[in-house]
Amino acid sequence: MPDLLSVNNLSKFFGKLTAVFDLSFGVDRGEILGIIGPNGAGKTTVFNLITGDIRPDRGTVIFDGKDMTFDPVYQKCRQGIARTYQIPKPFLNMTVLENLLVGSIYGGGKNYKQSKKKCEEILEKTGLLAKRHVIAGFLPLFDRKRLELARALSTDPILLLVDEVAGGLVEREVEEILKIIHSARKDGITILWVEHIIMAMQRGPDRLLVMNFGRELFSGKPEEAFSSEEVQRVYLGSEEED
């Protein structure tokens, strides 16, 4: 079966700064691929290139057999690509449920009746159902992180891009995030996950892509990545992290 997502020879330059250079990788259907790397490795830029927030200077993004390199963000969302952001961005004056309804109706293209049922199911799976009528601006960090995931899931994605959702959380909360991620995979969602929390990257992904200076440094099983001397030097060593 072909990759669900194929990134081919992707490059992005910001003036003289090379953010991503000639990067190629694929994500299989049903896989969780983690991306790690030090500060400036180009991880979030890769996400932005895939979702259409920025355009590549070279290379292609093939999703589900279609070249979507230059498709606008809303079109990629309707085709099944959703993402979260490292800093949660809920609609602060809306309730938790209303935040999901926006994603489902405008991102997923569903009507209100379909959306309400689907969103309540997602809130139950993410542990937020009891807080569905709480104004998002009053939520603590852990609940905002869960809401960020839930809102992305409300668009009914085929591919979910997760950007450092475990950052700033305690171990118990990271465990809950892992449960949500694995539950989404069981529901048939393919996941691409950027993260700095080592525990999450050891236990979450099936495979890791390690980046440095916009390039691939290593690709393989998490245990192989974290036992690699080069990965340890670059990611766990003296170089500053995000």
C-alpha positions in Angstrom: 0.0 0.0 0.0 1.4 3.4 -0.9 2.2 6.0 1.7 -0.7 8.2 2.8 1.7 11.1 2.9 4.8 11.5 0.7 7.1 14.5 1.2 9.6 14.6 -1.6 12.8 16.7 -1.8 11.1 19.5 0.2 13.2 22.7 0.7 12.4 26.1 2.3 14.6 29.1 2.5 14.0 32.3 4.5 16.6 34.6 2.9 20.0 33.1 3.6 18.5 30.8 6.3 17.9 27.2 5.2 14.9 26.0 7.2 14.4 22.7 5.4 16.6 21.2 2.8 15.9 18.4 0.3 13.8 16.5 2.9 12.0 13.3 1.9 9.9 10.9 4.0 6.6 9.0 3.9 3.9 8.2 6.5 2.0 5.0 6.0 -1.7 4.7 6.7 -2.4 4.0 10.4 1.2 4.9 11.4 2.3 7.2 14.1 5.5 8.9 12.9 7.3 11.1 15.4 9.7 14.0 14.5 12.3 15.1 16.9 15.3 17.4 16.7 17.1 20.4 18.4 16.1 24.0 18.1 16.2 25.2 14.5 15.9 21.7 13.1 13.0 22.7 10.9 10.3 20.6 12.5 7.5 23.1 12.7 8.4 24.5 9.3 7.8 21.0 7.9 4.3 21.1 9.4 3.7 24.5 8.0 4.7 23.3 4.5 2.5 20.2 4.7 -0.6 22.2 5.9 -0.1 25.1 3.5 0.6 27.8 6.0 3.8 28.5 4.0 4.8 27.4 0.5 7.9 25.4 -0.3 10.7 26.7 -2.6 11.2 23.2 -3.9 9.7 19.8 -3.6 6.2 18.3 -3.4 3.6 17.1 -0.8 1.6 14.2 -2.0 -1.4 13.3 0.2 -3.6 10.2 -0.5 -2.1 10.0 -4.1 -2.8 13.7 -4.9 -0.3 16.5 -5.3 -1.4 19.1 -2.7 1.8 21.1 -2.5 0.2 24.4 -3.2 -3.4 23.8 -2.2 -4.8 26.3 0.3 -5.1 25.5 4.0 -8.9 25.2 4.0 -8.8 22.8 1.1 -6.3 20.5 2.7 -8.4 20.5 5.8 -11.5 19.5 3.8 -9.4 16.7 2.2 -8.5 15.3 5.6 -5.4 17.1 7.0 -5.7 18.6 10.5 -3.2 20.0 12.9 -2.7 21.3 16.4 -0.4 24.1 17.5 2.3 24.1 20.2 0.6 27.0 21.9 -3.1 26.2 22.0 -5.3 28.6 20.1 -8.9 28.1 21.2 -11.7 30.6 20.6 -11.4 32.0 24.2 -14.9 33.4 24.4 -16.6 30.2 23.2 -17.4 27.1 25.2 -15.4 23.9 24.7 -18.3 22.4 22.7 -18.6 25.5 20.5 -14.9 25.3 19.7 -15.4 21.8 18.4 -18.5 22.7 16.5 -16.6 25.4 14.6 -14.0 22.8 13.5 -16.6 20.2 12.5 -19.0 22.6 10.6 -16.4 24.9 8.9 -13.4 22.5 8.8 -15.2 19.2 8.3 -18.1 20.5 6.3 -20.8 18.8 8.4 -24.2 20.2 9.4 -25.1 21.1 13.0 -26.9 17.9 13.9 -24.1 15.7 12.6 -21.5 17.9 14.2 -23.0 18.0 17.7 -23.2 14.2 18.0 -19.7 13.8 16.7 -18.2 16.5 18.9 -19.7 15.1 22.0 -18.2 11.7 21.2 -14.8 13.4 20.7 -15.1 15.2 24.0 -15.9 12.0 25.8 -12.8 10.3 24.3 -10.6 13.3 25.2 -12.0 13.6 28.8 -13.6 16.9 28.3 -17.3 16.0 28.1 -18.0 17.2 31.6 -16.5 20.6 30.6 -18.3 21.0 27.3 -20.1 24.2 28.5 -17.0 25.8 30.1 -15.7 28.9 28.4 -12.3 27.9 26.8 -10.6 31.0 28.2 -11.0 29.6 31.7 -9.4 26.3 31.0 -6.0 25.3 32.6 -3.1 24.3 30.4 -3.8 20.5 30.3 -7.5 21.1 29.3 -6.4 23.5 26.6 -4.0 20.9 25.2 -6.8 18.4 25.2 -9.1 20.9 23.6 -6.5 21.6 20.9 -6.5 17.9 20.1 -10.2 17.6 20.3 -10.8 20.5 18.0 -8.4 19.1 15.3 -10.2 15.7 15.6 -13.6 17.4 15.1 -12.7 18.1 11.4 -12.7 14.3 10.9 -9.1 14.1 9.7 -7.4 11.2 7.9 -4.0 12.7 8.9 -3.4 14.5 12.1 -0.3 16.7 12.7 0.4 17.1 16.4 2.8 19.9 17.4 4.3 19.5 20.9 1.0 18.8 22.6 2.8 17.3 25.7 5.0 20.3 26.3 4.6 21.8 29.8 2.6 18.9 31.1 3.4 16.7 34.1 3.9 12.9 33.7 0.4 12.0 34.5 -1.0 14.4 32.0 1.4 13.2 29.3 0.1 9.7 29.9 -3.4 11.0 29.2 -2.2 12.6 26.0 -0.7 9.3 24.9 -4.0 7.6 25.5 -5.8 10.1 23.3 -3.2 9.8 20.5 -3.4 6.0 20.5 -7.2 6.1 20.6 -7.2 8.3 17.5 -4.9 5.8 15.7 -7.4 3.0 16.7 -10.1 5.1 15.0 -8.1 4.9 11.8 -6.3 8.3 11.9 -2.7 8.5 10.8 -0.5 10.7 13.0 2.6 12.9 12.5 3.8 14.1 15.8 6.5 16.7 16.7 7.5 16.5 20.3 10.3 17.2 22.8 9.1 15.1 25.7 11.3 12.0 25.5 8.8 9.7 27.3 6.1 10.5 24.8 8.5 9.9 21.8 9.7 6.6 23.3 6.1 5.3 23.8 4.0 7.1 21.3 5.3 6.7 17.7 6.0 3.5 15.7 8.9 5.3 14.0 11.0 8.4 14.5 12.4 10.9 12.0 15.3 12.8 13.6 16.1 16.2 12.0 19.0 18.6 12.3 19.6 21.8 10.3 16.6 21.1 8.1 17.8 17.6 7.0 17.2 14.0 8.0 19.7 12.8 10.6 18.1 9.4 11.4 15.0 7.4 10.6 14.0 4.2 12.5 12.4 2.7 15.5 12.3 4.9 18.7 14.7 2.6 20.6 17.1 2.7 17.7 17.0 6.5 17.5 17.6 7.1 21.2 20.5 4.5 21.3 22.2 6.2 18.3 25.4 8.1 19.4 24.8 10.7 16.7 21.2 11.3 17.8 22.3 11.5 21.5 25.0 14.0 20.6 22.7 16.3 18.6 19.4 15.9 20.4 20.4 15.0 24.0 23.9 16.5 24.1 25.2 20.0 24.3 23.1 21.6 21.6 20.3 23.8 22.8 16.8 22.4 22.5 13.5 24.2 21.6 
